[in-house]
Amino acid sequence: MHRPTGQLWFDAPVAAGREWWRALRTHKVLLMVTGPFTGVFDFRRAAQAGALGLLAVGTVSTIGP
């Protein structure tokens, strides 16, 4: 992933299926969620505590299935 300036921002494989890539290309928005969770079982507790950070970023996909 690159910043709008072209500078590299994230350089790792994105573990996502074809449907995810299709939705990204359709909606052109990536929603990033961060907080004190390390897996799906911690997510609900972090959300209920109001401890999640959400960032919606406009995207253009040039790779992916």
N, C-alpha and C positions, 0 to 999 in steps of 0.2 A: 504494500500500500504506500502511496506517495501523497505528500501534501500538495495543495494546489500549485505551489511553487515548483513542484517536481522533485523536491527533496524527499529522500526515503524516510518513511515514518515507521513501518512495520515490515519485517522481512522474515516471514515464517509461513509454513503451509497453513491454509485455512481449511479445517476439517469440516466441510459442508457438502451436502448432497446437491444434486441437480436442481431440486425444487428451491433450495435456498438461493442458489445462483440466479435462477429464473426470477425469483421474487426481488432480489437485489437489482437486477436489470430493469424490471418493471417499475418498481417504486423509486429507484434511485436514491434510497436512504438506507444507511446502516445505523442501527441502534446498538450502541455499546453500553453494557451494564457492568459496573464495578462495585465492589463493596467487600465486607468481611465474610466472604463465603468461598469455600474451596471445592464445592460440588453441589449437585442438585438437592441434597438433603439439608444443606445449610442455607439455601437460597430463601426459603419461606421465612425463616427466622430473621434474616437480615432485612427482608422486605417489610415484615411486620414491625420491626424496630425503626423503620424509616432510615435505614443505614445504606441504602443503595444510591449510587450515582448513575445517572442516565445521560447519555450524550447522543443526539441524532445528528448524523453527518451526511450531507449530500454526497453522492458517489457517481462515478462513471466506471463501469466494469469493462476491462479490456482482456481479462482472462477468465478461466473457469469453464466448467462443462456447459 
